[in-house]
Amino acid sequence: QVQLVESGGGLVQPGGSLRLSCAASGNINSIYAMGWYRQAPGKQRVLVASITNGGGTNYADSVKGRFTISRDNAKNTVYLQMNSLKPEDTAVYYCFKQILASTYSFYWGQGTQVTVSS
């Protein structure tokens, strides 16, 4: 079952901007949190940003002040506005949702490539 559909990746020059989007299936009330992890070649997958159903946000230290996560509850969609992009932001970005259930299980999007290069 497809849980998440994400888009918005691409090639951008250093200092540029991209906006990622991730649309979740189901009722927004069943979601505890949504956000993105990213994985660069040869590296572990790390949390980039998240937002809870109560609106609380969390960011990796490396993106604070540059990235902003937001949510449109009516569309079951979250957005990641990425500004002042750096080459080290290059990675596959994976949207996730964490369900509001006893397991608090994670579900993953298909991933979208972000490449920051001149």
N, C-alpha and C positions, 0 to 999 in steps of 0.2 A: 504494500500500500504506500502510495506517495504521500508523505507527510508535509514536505516543505519544497517549495520551488523558489530558487534564488537566481538573481540576475544582477547585472550592473558592472561586472568586471571588464577589464580591458587593459590596453596599453596607454600609459600616461607618462609625461615627462616629470622629472623631479620638480616639486613645487606645485604640481597640478592637483586636481581634485577628481574624485569619483564618488558616486553614491550607489551603494548596494541596497537591494531590496530582497525581502524574503517573505513569501506568503505562506501562511500555515493553514492546513486543513482543520476542520472542526471548529468548535466553539472556543472563542478567546477565553472564556471563563474556565476552561479546562487546562489552561496553560499557566504554569508557574513562572517561567522565564523564557526569554528568547535572546538570541545574540549570535555572535560569530566567534569561531576559532579560526586560526590560520596555521598553515603548515608550509614552510619553505623547504626546498630540496635538502635532504640530509638532516633535517631538524625535526624535533618533536612538535606535535600539534599543541598550540598554546592559545589561551583565551585572549581575545581582543577586546570585546565589549559585551555586556549583557544588560538586559532590562527586565525587571520583574513585573508581575501583574499589578503590583502596587505603584509602579513607576520608578522604583529605585534603579539606579544605574551603577555600573562598575566598569572600569577601564584598566587595561594593562598600562603600566607605567610608561611604556614606550610610545603610547599613542595619546596620552592625556594632553589636552589642550589642542589637539589636532583632529581627533575623531569625535563625532557625536552620534549617539544612538537614540532613536525615537520610535514611537509606535503609533499606528493608526488602528485602533481597536475595531472600528467599523469594517475595516478591510482585512482584519487578521494579518496585518503586515507590519514588519519592522524595517527600519531604514538605518543604514550606517553611512553618514556623511563623512567622507575622508578628505581632509584638506592638508595642504603642505606635505604632500606625499614624498617619501624618501625611498631610495633604492632598497633599503632594508625592509620596507613594507611589502616587497615582492613576495608573493605566496599564493597558494590556493586558499581561498576563504570559504569556510564551511559554516553555513547557517545551522543553528540548532534550536530546538525547543525542548524544554523540560516540562513534563506534564504534571498537572496538579492531581496527583494520585499517591497512593501509599508507597509506590516504588520510586517516584520522582524520576522516571526513566527519561533518557535522552533520545531524541530522534534527530537525524541529520539530513541536510540538503545535499545536493549532488556536487556542490563545490563550484566556485567560479574563480578563474585565474585573474589575479591583479599583478601587472608587471609595471614597475616604475623604472624607466630607463630613458636616457637621452639618445 
